[in-house]
Amino acid sequence: MTSPSATGPREIYRIDWLPGTDVLHGTCHCGAENSAQDPVEMWEWMLGHPEGHQPRGSDS
């Protein structure tokens, strides 16, 4: 088995459910964040990189 460090950098996508709501909050590997109620919409946003992405701390 190969360790993750030997395979190079990994892209990490994180989706959290906000308890008490129907809202999903996603964080892309680039640091951009988005919220949506539809899981398909959330994954399309994440995997459509870089369209729709505004990383935290970006000026544009």
PDBQT receptor file of N, H, CA, C and O in Angstrom, charges set to zero:
ATOM      1  N   MET A   1       0.836  -1.172   0.000  1.00  0.00    +0.000 N 
ATOM      2  CA  MET A   1       0.000   0.000   0.000  1.00  0.00    +0.000 C 
ATOM      3  C   MET A   1       0.888   1.245   0.000  1.00  0.00    +0.000 C 
ATOM      4  O   MET A   1       1.902   1.288   0.697  1.00  0.00    +0.000 OA
ATOM      5  N   THR A   2       0.510   2.251  -0.777  1.00  0.00    +0.000 N 
ATOM      6  H   THR A   2      -0.314   2.217  -1.344  1.00  0.00    +0.000 HD
ATOM      7  CA  THR A   2       1.279   3.481  -0.886  1.00  0.00    +0.000 C 
ATOM      8  C   THR A   2       0.707   4.537   0.049  1.00  0.00    +0.000 C 
ATOM      9  O   THR A   2      -0.509   4.699   0.149  1.00  0.00    +0.000 OA
ATOM     10  N   SER A   3       1.594   5.252   0.732  1.00  0.00    +0.000 N 
ATOM     11  H   SER A   3       2.582   5.120   0.651  1.00  0.00    +0.000 HD
ATOM     12  CA  SER A   3       1.124   6.308   1.624  1.00  0.00    +0.000 C 
ATOM     13  C   SER A   3       0.672   7.509   0.803  1.00  0.00    +0.000 C 
ATOM     14  O   SER A   3       1.183   7.722  -0.296  1.00  0.00    +0.000 OA
ATOM     15  N   PRO A   4      -0.299   8.320   1.321  1.00  0.00    +0.000 N 
ATOM     16  CA  PRO A   4      -0.784   9.481   0.576  1.00  0.00    +0.000 C 
ATOM     17  C   PRO A   4       0.316  10.462   0.199  1.00  0.00    +0.000 C 
ATOM     18  O   PRO A   4       0.242  11.073  -0.867  1.00  0.00    +0.000 OA
ATOM     19  N   SER A   5       1.335  10.632   1.039  1.00  0.00    +0.000 N 
ATOM     20  H   SER A   5       1.396  10.135   1.904  1.00  0.00    +0.000 HD
ATOM     21  CA  SER A   5       2.407  11.574   0.730  1.00  0.00    +0.000 C 
ATOM     22  C   SER A   5       3.234  11.114  -0.474  1.00  0.00    +0.000 C 
ATOM     23  O   SER A   5       3.825  11.945  -1.164  1.00  0.00    +0.000 OA
ATOM     24  N   ALA A   6       3.281   9.833  -0.729  1.00  0.00    +0.000 N 
ATOM     25  H   ALA A   6       2.801   9.158  -0.169  1.00  0.00    +0.000 HD
ATOM     26  CA  ALA A   6       4.051   9.316  -1.854  1.00  0.00    +0.000 C 
ATOM     27  C   ALA A   6       3.318   9.511  -3.178  1.00  0.00    +0.000 C 
ATOM     28  O   ALA A   6       3.945   9.452  -4.236  1.00  0.00    +0.000 OA
ATOM     29  N   THR A   7       2.027   9.737  -3.146  1.00  0.00    +0.000 N 
ATOM     30  H   THR A   7       1.517   9.785  -2.286  1.00  0.00    +0.000 HD
ATOM     31  CA  THR A   7       1.246   9.900  -4.369  1.00  0.00    +0.000 C 
ATOM     32  C   THR A   7       1.072  11.352  -4.749  1.00  0.00    +0.000 C 
ATOM     33  O   THR A   7       0.437  11.630  -5.767  1.00  0.00    +0.000 OA
ATOM     34  N   GLY A   8       1.606  12.298  -3.983  1.00  0.00    +0.000 N 
ATOM     35  H   GLY A   8       2.122  12.072  -3.156  1.00  0.00    +0.000 HD
ATOM     36  CA  GLY A   8       1.494  13.717  -4.285  1.00  0.00    +0.000 C 
ATOM     37  C   GLY A   8       0.356  14.357  -3.506  1.00  0.00    +0.000 C 
ATOM     38  O   GLY A   8      -0.282  13.701  -2.683  1.00  0.00    +0.000 OA
ATOM     39  N   PRO A   9       0.098  15.642  -3.764  1.00  0.00    +0.000 N 
ATOM     40  CA  PRO A   9      -0.948  16.353  -3.025  1.00  0.00    +0.000 C 
ATOM     41  C   PRO A   9      -2.329  15.795  -3.346  1.00  0.00    +0.000 C 
ATOM     42  O   PRO A   9      -2.595  15.339  -4.458  1.00  0.00    +0.000 OA
ATOM     43  N   ARG A  10      -3.191  15.844  -2.348  1.00  0.00    +0.000 N 
ATOM     44  H   ARG A  10      -2.975  16.214  -1.444  1.00  0.00    +0.000 HD
ATOM     45  CA  ARG A  10      -4.554  15.344  -2.520  1.00  0.00    +0.000 C 
ATOM     46  C   ARG A  10      -5.515  16.523  -2.513  1.00  0.00    +0.000 C 
ATOM     47  O   ARG A  10      -5.324  17.489  -1.773  1.00  0.00    +0.000 OA
ATOM     48  N   GLU A  11      -6.549  16.437  -3.341  1.00  0.00    +0.000 N 
ATOM     49  H   GLU A  11      -6.705  15.653  -3.942  1.00  0.00    +0.000 HD
ATOM     50  CA  GLU A  11      -7.611  17.428  -3.322  1.00  0.00    +0.000 C 
ATOM     51  C   GLU A  11      -8.653  16.960  -2.328  1.00  0.00    +0.000 C 
ATOM     52  O   GLU A  11      -9.164  15.846  -2.434  1.00  0.00    +0.000 OA
ATOM     53  N   ILE A  12      -8.968  17.802  -1.366  1.00  0.00    +0.000 N 
ATOM     54  H   ILE A  12      -8.553  18.708  -1.280  1.00  0.00    +0.000 HD
ATOM     55  CA  ILE A  12      -9.936  17.425  -0.341  1.00  0.00    +0.000 C 
ATOM     56  C   ILE A  12     -11.171  18.297  -0.488  1.00  0.00    +0.000 C 
ATOM     57  O   ILE A  12     -11.089  19.525  -0.473  1.00  0.00    +0.000 OA
ATOM     58  N   TYR A  13     -12.306  17.647  -0.628  1.00  0.00    +0.000 N 
ATOM     59  H   TYR A  13     -12.372  16.649  -0.640  1.00  0.00    +0.000 HD
ATOM     60  CA  TYR A  13     -13.594  18.313  -0.711  1.00  0.00    +0.000 C 
ATOM     61  C   TYR A  13     -14.352  17.970   0.567  1.00  0.00    +0.000 C 
ATOM     62  O   TYR A  13     -14.363  16.816   0.996  1.00  0.00    +0.000 OA
ATOM     63  N   ARG A  14     -14.977  18.959   1.164  1.00  0.00    +0.000 N 
ATOM     64  H   ARG A  14     -14.968  19.896   0.815  1.00  0.00    +0.000 HD
ATOM     65  CA  ARG A  14     -15.689  18.710   2.412  1.00  0.00    +0.000 C 
ATOM     66  C   ARG A  14     -17.096  19.269   2.301  1.00  0.00    +0.000 C 
ATOM     67  O   ARG A  14     -17.288  20.421   1.910  1.00  0.00    +0.000 OA
ATOM     68  N   ILE A  15     -18.082  18.447   2.649  1.00  0.00    +0.000 N 
ATOM     69  H   ILE A  15     -17.926  17.511   2.967  1.00  0.00    +0.000 HD
ATOM     70  CA  ILE A  15     -19.473  18.891   2.701  1.00  0.00    +0.000 C 
ATOM     71  C   ILE A  15     -20.002  18.582   4.086  1.00  0.00    +0.000 C 
ATOM     72  O   ILE A  15     -19.952  17.442   4.546  1.00  0.00    +0.000 OA
ATOM     73  N   ASP A  16     -20.509  19.613   4.745  1.00  0.00    +0.000 N 
ATOM     74  H   ASP A  16     -20.549  20.540   4.371  1.00  0.00    +0.000 HD
ATOM     75  CA  ASP A  16     -21.093  19.472   6.071  1.00  0.00    +0.000 C 
ATOM     76  C   ASP A  16     -22.583  19.786   5.996  1.00  0.00    +0.000 C 
ATOM     77  O   ASP A  16     -22.996  20.688   5.268  1.00  0.00    +0.000 OA
ATOM     78  N   TRP A  17     -23.371  19.055   6.737  1.00  0.00    +0.000 N 
ATOM     79  H   TRP A  17     -23.035  18.322   7.329  1.00  0.00    +0.000 HD
ATOM     80  CA  TRP A  17     -24.789  19.333   6.879  1.00  0.00    +0.000 C 
ATOM     81  C   TRP A  17     -24.947  20.247   8.080  1.00  0.00    +0.000 C 
ATOM     82  O   TRP A  17     -24.394  19.978   9.147  1.00  0.00    +0.000 OA
ATOM     83  N   LEU A  18     -25.700  21.326   7.911  1.00  0.00    +0.000 N 
ATOM     84  H   LEU A  18     -26.149  21.544   7.045  1.00  0.00    +0.000 HD
ATOM     85  CA  LEU A  18     -25.939  22.248   9.014  1.00  0.00    +0.000 C 
ATOM     86  C   LEU A  18     -27.148  21.750   9.797  1.00  0.00    +0.000 C 
ATOM     87  O   LEU A  18     -28.278  21.884   9.329  1.00  0.00    +0.000 OA
ATOM     88  N   PRO A  19     -26.932  21.177  10.985  1.00  0.00    +0.000 N 
ATOM     89  CA  PRO A  19     -28.023  20.587  11.763  1.00  0.00    +0.000 C 
ATOM     90  C   PRO A  19     -29.191  21.550  11.964  1.00  0.00    +0.000 C 
ATOM     91  O   PRO A  19     -29.003  22.746  12.190  1.00  0.00    +0.000 OA
ATOM     92  N   GLY A  20     -30.387  21.003  11.877  1.00  0.00    +0.000 N 
ATOM     93  H   GLY A  20     -30.539  20.031  11.694  1.00  0.00    +0.000 HD
ATOM     94  CA  GLY A  20     -31.602  21.784  12.043  1.00  0.00    +0.000 C 
ATOM     95  C   GLY A  20     -32.044  22.495  10.773  1.00  0.00    +0.000 C 
ATOM     96  O   GLY A  20     -33.030  23.231  10.779  1.00  0.00    +0.000 OA
ATOM     97  N   THR A  21     -31.312  22.273   9.678  1.00  0.00    +0.000 N 
ATOM     98  H   THR A  21     -30.511  21.674   9.673  1.00  0.00    +0.000 HD
ATOM     99  CA  THR A  21     -31.652  22.900   8.394  1.00  0.00    +0.000 C 
ATOM    100  C   THR A  21     -31.569  21.850   7.292  1.00  0.00    +0.000 C 
ATOM    101  O   THR A  21     -31.196  20.701   7.529  1.00  0.00    +0.000 OA
ATOM    102  N   ASP A  22     -31.925  22.272   6.084  1.00  0.00    +0.000 N 
ATOM    103  H   ASP A  22     -32.228  23.205   5.891  1.00  0.00    +0.000 HD
ATOM    104  CA  ASP A  22     -31.739  21.437   4.893  1.00  0.00    +0.000 C 
ATOM    105  C   ASP A  22     -30.525  21.913   4.102  1.00  0.00    +0.000 C 
ATOM    106  O   ASP A  22     -30.381  21.587   2.924  1.00  0.00    +0.000 OA
ATOM    107  N   VAL A  23     -29.661  22.676   4.742  1.00  0.00    +0.000 N 
ATOM    108  H   VAL A  23     -29.778  22.940   5.700  1.00  0.00    +0.000 HD
ATOM    109  CA  VAL A  23     -28.545  23.316   4.056  1.00  0.00    +0.000 C 
ATOM    110  C   VAL A  23     -27.267  22.486   4.181  1.00  0.00    +0.000 C 
ATOM    111  O   VAL A  23     -26.928  21.987   5.254  1.00  0.00    +0.000 OA
ATOM    112  N   LEU A  24     -26.576  22.356   3.058  1.00  0.00    +0.000 N 
ATOM    113  H   LEU A  24     -26.851  22.761   2.186  1.00  0.00    +0.000 HD
ATOM    114  CA  LEU A  24     -25.259  21.731   3.001  1.00  0.00    +0.000 C 
ATOM    115  C   LEU A  24     -24.240  22.841   2.788  1.00  0.00    +0.000 C 
ATOM    116  O   LEU A  24     -24.466  23.755   1.996  1.00  0.00    +0.000 OA
ATOM    117  N   HIS A  25     -23.125  22.758   3.492  1.00  0.00    +0.000 N 
ATOM    118  H   HIS A  25     -22.941  22.015   4.135  1.00  0.00    +0.000 HD
ATOM    119  CA  HIS A  25     -22.065  23.756   3.350  1.00  0.00    +0.000 C 
ATOM    120  C   HIS A  25     -20.823  23.041   2.842  1.00  0.00    +0.000 C 
ATOM    121  O   HIS A  25     -20.305  22.133   3.492  1.00  0.00    +0.000 OA
ATOM    122  N   GLY A  26     -20.355  23.458   1.680  1.00  0.00    +0.000 N 
ATOM    123  H   GLY A  26     -20.776  24.195   1.152  1.00  0.00    +0.000 HD
ATOM    124  CA  GLY A  26     -19.202  22.804   1.077  1.00  0.00    +0.000 C 
ATOM    125  C   GLY A  26     -17.969  23.679   1.074  1.00  0.00    +0.000 C 
ATOM    126  O   GLY A  26     -18.050  24.897   0.921  1.00  0.00    +0.000 OA
ATOM    127  N   THR A  27     -16.825  23.036   1.246  1.00  0.00    +0.000 N 
ATOM    128  H   THR A  27     -16.759  22.046   1.370  1.00  0.00    +0.000 HD
ATOM    129  CA  THR A  27     -15.537  23.703   1.157  1.00  0.00    +0.000 C 
ATOM    130  C   THR A  27     -14.687  22.941   0.148  1.00  0.00    +0.000 C 
ATOM    131  O   THR A  27     -14.439  21.745   0.300  1.00  0.00    +0.000 OA
ATOM    132  N   CYS A  28     -14.249  23.652  -0.878  1.00  0.00    +0.000 N 
ATOM    133  H   CYS A  28     -14.450  24.624  -1.001  1.00  0.00    +0.000 HD
ATOM    134  CA  CYS A  28     -13.441  23.051  -1.931  1.00  0.00    +0.000 C 
ATOM    135  C   CYS A  28     -11.977  22.993  -1.500  1.00  0.00    +0.000 C 
ATOM    136  O   CYS A  28     -11.580  23.668  -0.550  1.00  0.00    +0.000 OA
ATOM    137  N   HIS A  29     -11.183  22.192  -2.192  1.00  0.00    +0.000 N 
ATOM    138  H   HIS A  29     -11.506  21.644  -2.964  1.00  0.00    +0.000 HD
ATOM    139  CA  HIS A  29      -9.753  22.094  -1.900  1.00  0.00    +0.000 C 
ATOM    140  C   HIS A  29      -9.041  23.423  -2.087  1.00  0.00    +0.000 C 
ATOM    141  O   HIS A  29      -7.957  23.615  -1.536  1.00  0.00    +0.000 OA
ATOM    142  N   CYS A  30      -9.625  24.359  -2.856  1.00  0.00    +0.000 N 
ATOM    143  H   CYS A  30     -10.505  24.203  -3.303  1.00  0.00    +0.000 HD
ATOM    144  CA  CYS A  30      -8.994  25.661  -3.075  1.00  0.00    +0.000 C 
ATOM    145  C   CYS A  30      -9.357  26.665  -1.981  1.00  0.00    +0.000 C 
ATOM    146  O   CYS A  30      -8.828  27.776  -1.955  1.00  0.00    +0.000 OA
ATOM    147  N   GLY A  31     -10.264  26.270  -1.075  1.00  0.00    +0.000 N 
ATOM    148  H   GLY A  31     -10.694  25.367  -1.097  1.00  0.00    +0.000 HD
ATOM    149  CA  GLY A  31     -10.662  27.157   0.008  1.00  0.00    +0.000 C 
ATOM    150  C   GLY A  31     -11.978  27.871  -0.240  1.00  0.00    +0.000 C 
ATOM    151  O   GLY A  31     -12.518  28.489   0.677  1.00  0.00    +0.000 OA
ATOM    152  N   ALA A  32     -12.509  27.803  -1.455  1.00  0.00    +0.000 N 
ATOM    153  H   ALA A  32     -12.070  27.300  -2.200  1.00  0.00    +0.000 HD
ATOM    154  CA  ALA A  32     -13.787  28.429  -1.749  1.00  0.00    +0.000 C 
ATOM    155  C   ALA A  32     -14.895  27.703  -0.995  1.00  0.00    +0.000 C 
ATOM    156  O   ALA A  32     -14.808  26.499  -0.756  1.00  0.00    +0.000 OA
ATOM    157  N   GLU A  33     -15.941  28.447  -0.619  1.00  0.00    +0.000 N 
ATOM    158  H   GLU A  33     -16.012  29.425  -0.813  1.00  0.00    +0.000 HD
ATOM    159  CA  GLU A  33     -17.058  27.867   0.126  1.00  0.00    +0.000 C 
ATOM    160  C   GLU A  33     -18.368  28.173  -0.576  1.00  0.00    +0.000 C 
ATOM    161  O   GLU A  33     -18.490  29.186  -1.266  1.00  0.00    +0.000 OA
ATOM    162  N   ASN A  34     -19.346  27.298  -0.400  1.00  0.00    +0.000 N 
ATOM    163  H   ASN A  34     -19.246  26.475   0.160  1.00  0.00    +0.000 HD
ATOM    164  CA  ASN A  34     -20.654  27.450  -1.010  1.00  0.00    +0.000 C 
ATOM    165  C   ASN A  34     -21.676  26.728  -0.151  1.00  0.00    +0.000 C 
ATOM    166  O   ASN A  34     -21.347  25.759   0.533  1.00  0.00    +0.000 OA
ATOM    167  N   SER A  35     -22.913  27.198  -0.187  1.00  0.00    +0.000 N 
ATOM    168  H   SER A  35     -23.180  27.985  -0.743  1.00  0.00    +0.000 HD
ATOM    169  CA  SER A  35     -24.007  26.522   0.521  1.00  0.00    +0.000 C 
ATOM    170  C   SER A  35     -25.125  26.234  -0.464  1.00  0.00    +0.000 C 
ATOM    171  O   SER A  35     -25.383  27.023  -1.373  1.00  0.00    +0.000 OA
ATOM    172  N   ALA A  36     -25.786  25.099  -0.280  1.00  0.00    +0.000 N 
ATOM    173  H   ALA A  36     -25.577  24.458   0.458  1.00  0.00    +0.000 HD
ATOM    174  CA  ALA A  36     -26.892  24.708  -1.150  1.00  0.00    +0.000 C 
ATOM    175  C   ALA A  36     -27.762  23.692  -0.414  1.00  0.00    +0.000 C 
ATOM    176  O   ALA A  36     -27.315  23.047   0.534  1.00  0.00    +0.000 OA
ATOM    177  N   GLN A  37     -29.008  23.560  -0.864  1.00  0.00    +0.000 N 
ATOM    178  H   GLN A  37     -29.370  24.084  -1.634  1.00  0.00    +0.000 HD
ATOM    179  CA  GLN A  37     -29.891  22.558  -0.279  1.00  0.00    +0.000 C 
ATOM    180  C   GLN A  37     -29.852  21.251  -1.059  1.00  0.00    +0.000 C 
ATOM    181  O   GLN A  37     -30.167  20.190  -0.520  1.00  0.00    +0.000 OA
ATOM    182  N   ASP A  38     -29.471  21.328  -2.313  1.00  0.00    +0.000 N 
ATOM    183  H   ASP A  38     -29.215  22.190  -2.752  1.00  0.00    +0.000 HD
ATOM    184  CA  ASP A  38     -29.464  20.159  -3.189  1.00  0.00    +0.000 C 
ATOM    185  C   ASP A  38     -28.065  19.542  -3.248  1.00  0.00    +0.000 C 
ATOM    186  O   ASP A  38     -27.116  20.209  -3.660  1.00  0.00    +0.000 OA
ATOM    187  N   PRO A  39     -27.925  18.265  -2.836  1.00  0.00    +0.000 N 
ATOM    188  CA  PRO A  39     -26.601  17.629  -2.867  1.00  0.00    +0.000 C 
ATOM    189  C   PRO A  39     -25.992  17.574  -4.275  1.00  0.00    +0.000 C 
ATOM    190  O   PRO A  39     -24.777  17.707  -4.426  1.00  0.00    +0.000 OA
ATOM    191  N   VAL A  40     -26.820  17.381  -5.299  1.00  0.00    +0.000 N 
ATOM    192  H   VAL A  40     -27.807  17.274  -5.176  1.00  0.00    +0.000 HD
ATOM    193  CA  VAL A  40     -26.310  17.336  -6.670  1.00  0.00    +0.000 C 
ATOM    194  C   VAL A  40     -25.748  18.701  -7.056  1.00  0.00    +0.000 C 
ATOM    195  O   VAL A  40     -24.679  18.786  -7.660  1.00  0.00    +0.000 OA
ATOM    196  N   GLU A  41     -26.461  19.761  -6.710  1.00  0.00    +0.000 N 
ATOM    197  H   GLU A  41     -27.329  19.692  -6.219  1.00  0.00    +0.000 HD
ATOM    198  CA  GLU A  41     -25.981  21.114  -6.983  1.00  0.00    +0.000 C 
ATOM    199  C   GLU A  41     -24.644  21.369  -6.289  1.00  0.00    +0.000 C 
ATOM    200  O   GLU A  41     -23.747  21.989  -6.860  1.00  0.00    +0.000 OA
ATOM    201  N   MET A  42     -24.524  20.890  -5.062  1.00  0.00    +0.000 N 
ATOM    202  H   MET A  42     -25.253  20.387  -4.599  1.00  0.00    +0.000 HD
ATOM    203  CA  MET A  42     -23.281  21.082  -4.308  1.00  0.00    +0.000 C 
ATOM    204  C   MET A  42     -22.116  20.383  -4.999  1.00  0.00    +0.000 C 
ATOM    205  O   MET A  42     -21.055  20.982  -5.178  1.00  0.00    +0.000 OA
ATOM    206  N   TRP A  43     -22.302  19.111  -5.394  1.00  0.00    +0.000 N 
ATOM    207  H   TRP A  43     -23.164  18.625  -5.249  1.00  0.00    +0.000 HD
ATOM    208  CA  TRP A  43     -21.208  18.380  -6.043  1.00  0.00    +0.000 C 
ATOM    209  C   TRP A  43     -20.877  18.955  -7.402  1.00  0.00    +0.000 C 
ATOM    210  O   TRP A  43     -19.706  18.983  -7.782  1.00  0.00    +0.000 OA
ATOM    211  N   GLU A  44     -21.882  19.421  -8.157  1.00  0.00    +0.000 N 
ATOM    212  H   GLU A  44     -22.833  19.398  -7.848  1.00  0.00    +0.000 HD
ATOM    213  CA  GLU A  44     -21.602  20.044  -9.453  1.00  0.00    +0.000 C 
ATOM    214  C   GLU A  44     -20.758  21.295  -9.267  1.00  0.00    +0.000 C 
ATOM    215  O   GLU A  44     -19.852  21.564 -10.057  1.00  0.00    +0.000 OA
ATOM    216  N   TRP A  45     -21.061  22.070  -8.207  1.00  0.00    +0.000 N 
ATOM    217  H   TRP A  45     -21.797  21.851  -7.566  1.00  0.00    +0.000 HD
ATOM    218  CA  TRP A  45     -20.273  23.262  -7.923  1.00  0.00    +0.000 C 
ATOM    219  C   TRP A  45     -18.825  22.870  -7.610  1.00  0.00    +0.000 C 
ATOM    220  O   TRP A  45     -17.889  23.456  -8.154  1.00  0.00    +0.000 OA
ATOM    221  N   MET A  46     -18.647  21.887  -6.743  1.00  0.00    +0.000 N 
ATOM    222  H   MET A  46     -19.408  21.411  -6.302  1.00  0.00    +0.000 HD
ATOM    223  CA  MET A  46     -17.296  21.480  -6.361  1.00  0.00    +0.000 C 
ATOM    224  C   MET A  46     -16.493  20.930  -7.525  1.00  0.00    +0.000 C 
ATOM    225  O   MET A  46     -15.330  21.291  -7.704  1.00  0.00    +0.000 OA
ATOM    226  N   LEU A  47     -17.097  20.071  -8.309  1.00  0.00    +0.000 N 
ATOM    227  H   LEU A  47     -18.042  19.778  -8.164  1.00  0.00    +0.000 HD
ATOM    228  CA  LEU A  47     -16.369  19.409  -9.386  1.00  0.00    +0.000 C 
ATOM    229  C   LEU A  47     -16.269  20.274 -10.636  1.00  0.00    +0.000 C 
ATOM    230  O   LEU A  47     -15.557  19.910 -11.571  1.00  0.00    +0.000 OA
ATOM    231  N   GLY A  48     -16.969  21.416 -10.678  1.00  0.00    +0.000 N 
ATOM    232  H   GLY A  48     -17.548  21.711  -9.917  1.00  0.00    +0.000 HD
ATOM    233  CA  GLY A  48     -16.910  22.323 -11.815  1.00  0.00    +0.000 C 
ATOM    234  C   GLY A  48     -15.777  23.324 -11.702  1.00  0.00    +0.000 C 
ATOM    235  O   GLY A  48     -15.794  24.353 -12.377  1.00  0.00    +0.000 OA
ATOM    236  N   HIS A  49     -14.814  23.049 -10.880  1.00  0.00    +0.000 N 
ATOM    237  H   HIS A  49     -14.799  22.213 -10.331  1.00  0.00    +0.000 HD
ATOM    238  CA  HIS A  49     -13.697  23.945 -10.602  1.00  0.00    +0.000 C 
ATOM    239  C   HIS A  49     -12.991  24.356 -11.880  1.00  0.00    +0.000 C 
ATOM    240  O   HIS A  49     -12.718  23.483 -12.703  1.00  0.00    +0.000 OA
ATOM    241  N   PRO A  50     -12.682  25.605 -12.100  1.00  0.00    +0.000 N 
ATOM    242  CA  PRO A  50     -12.762  26.743 -11.200  1.00  0.00    +0.000 C 
ATOM    243  C   PRO A  50     -14.018  27.584 -11.366  1.00  0.00    +0.000 C 
ATOM    244  O   PRO A  50     -14.155  28.596 -10.678  1.00  0.00    +0.000 OA
ATOM    245  N   GLU A  51     -14.960  27.204 -12.266  1.00  0.00    +0.000 N 
ATOM    246  H   GLU A  51     -14.848  26.382 -12.825  1.00  0.00    +0.000 HD
ATOM    247  CA  GLU A  51     -16.166  28.001 -12.454  1.00  0.00    +0.000 C 
ATOM    248  C   GLU A  51     -16.952  28.124 -11.162  1.00  0.00    +0.000 C 
ATOM    249  O   GLU A  51     -17.236  27.126 -10.500  1.00  0.00    +0.000 OA
ATOM    250  N   GLY A  52     -17.300  29.349 -10.809  1.00  0.00    +0.000 N 
ATOM    251  H   GLY A  52     -17.070  30.160 -11.347  1.00  0.00    +0.000 HD
ATOM    252  CA  GLY A  52     -18.088  29.585  -9.606  1.00  0.00    +0.000 C 
ATOM    253  C   GLY A  52     -17.288  29.622  -8.335  1.00  0.00    +0.000 C 
ATOM    254  O   GLY A  52     -17.860  29.806  -7.260  1.00  0.00    +0.000 OA
ATOM    255  N   HIS A  53     -15.988  29.454  -8.414  1.00  0.00    +0.000 N 
ATOM    256  H   HIS A  53     -15.523  29.304  -9.287  1.00  0.00    +0.000 HD
ATOM    257  CA  HIS A  53     -15.148  29.426  -7.236  1.00  0.00    +0.000 C 
ATOM    258  C   HIS A  53     -14.542  30.794  -6.954  1.00  0.00    +0.000 C 
ATOM    259  O   HIS A  53     -13.991  31.440  -7.845  1.00  0.00    +0.000 OA
ATOM    260  N   GLN A  54     -14.651  31.215  -5.723  1.00  0.00    +0.000 N 
ATOM    261  H   GLN A  54     -15.098  30.690  -4.999  1.00  0.00    +0.000 HD
ATOM    262  CA  GLN A  54     -14.059  32.457  -5.245  1.00  0.00    +0.000 C 
ATOM    263  C   GLN A  54     -13.332  32.116  -3.956  1.00  0.00    +0.000 C 
ATOM    264  O   GLN A  54     -13.924  32.203  -2.880  1.00  0.00    +0.000 OA
ATOM    265  N   PRO A  55     -12.051  31.727  -4.037  1.00  0.00    +0.000 N 
ATOM    266  CA  PRO A  55     -11.327  31.332  -2.834  1.00  0.00    +0.000 C 
ATOM    267  C   PRO A  55     -11.331  32.428  -1.768  1.00  0.00    +0.000 C 
ATOM    268  O   PRO A  55     -11.327  33.618  -2.085  1.00  0.00    +0.000 OA
ATOM    269  N   ARG A  56     -11.338  32.011  -0.506  1.00  0.00    +0.000 N 
ATOM    270  H   ARG A  56     -11.341  31.045  -0.249  1.00  0.00    +0.000 HD
ATOM    271  CA  ARG A  56     -11.277  32.959   0.596  1.00  0.00    +0.000 C 
ATOM    272  C   ARG A  56     -10.043  33.832   0.453  1.00  0.00    +0.000 C 
ATOM    273  O   ARG A  56      -8.966  33.352   0.098  1.00  0.00    +0.000 OA
ATOM    274  N   GLY A  57     -10.211  35.131   0.734  1.00  0.00    +0.000 N 
ATOM    275  H   GLY A  57     -11.085  35.521   1.022  1.00  0.00    +0.000 HD
ATOM    276  CA  GLY A  57      -9.099  36.054   0.664  1.00  0.00    +0.000 C 
ATOM    277  C   GLY A  57      -8.797  36.549  -0.746  1.00  0.00    +0.000 C 
ATOM    278  O   GLY A  57      -7.841  37.296  -0.949  1.00  0.00    +0.000 OA
ATOM    279  N   SER A  58      -9.610  36.135  -1.725  1.00  0.00    +0.000 N 
ATOM    280  H   SER A  58     -10.387  35.528  -1.560  1.00  0.00    +0.000 HD
ATOM    281  CA  SER A  58      -9.388  36.572  -3.100  1.00  0.00    +0.000 C 
ATOM    282  C   SER A  58      -9.934  37.978  -3.287  1.00  0.00    +0.000 C 
ATOM    283  O   SER A  58     -10.978  38.320  -2.731  1.00  0.00    +0.000 OA
ATOM    284  N   ASP A  59      -9.228  38.800  -4.073  1.00  0.00    +0.000 N 
ATOM    285  H   ASP A  59      -8.380  38.522  -4.524  1.00  0.00    +0.000 HD
ATOM    286  CA  ASP A  59      -9.651  40.174  -4.303  1.00  0.00    +0.000 C 
ATOM    287  C   ASP A  59     -10.696  40.309  -5.387  1.00  0.00    +0.000 C 
ATOM    288  O   ASP A  59     -11.419  41.305  -5.396  1.00  0.00    +0.000 OA
ATOM    289  N   SER A  60     -10.815  39.365  -6.299  1.00  0.00    +0.000 N 
ATOM    290  H   SER A  60     -10.227  38.556  -6.292  1.00  0.00    +0.000 HD
ATOM    291  CA  SER A  60     -11.743  39.491  -7.417  1.00  0.00    +0.000 C 
ATOM    292  C   SER A  60     -13.078  38.870  -7.157  1.00  0.00    +0.000 C 
ATOM    293  O   SER A  60     -13.955  38.907  -8.021  1.00  0.00    +0.000 OA
TER     294      SER A  60
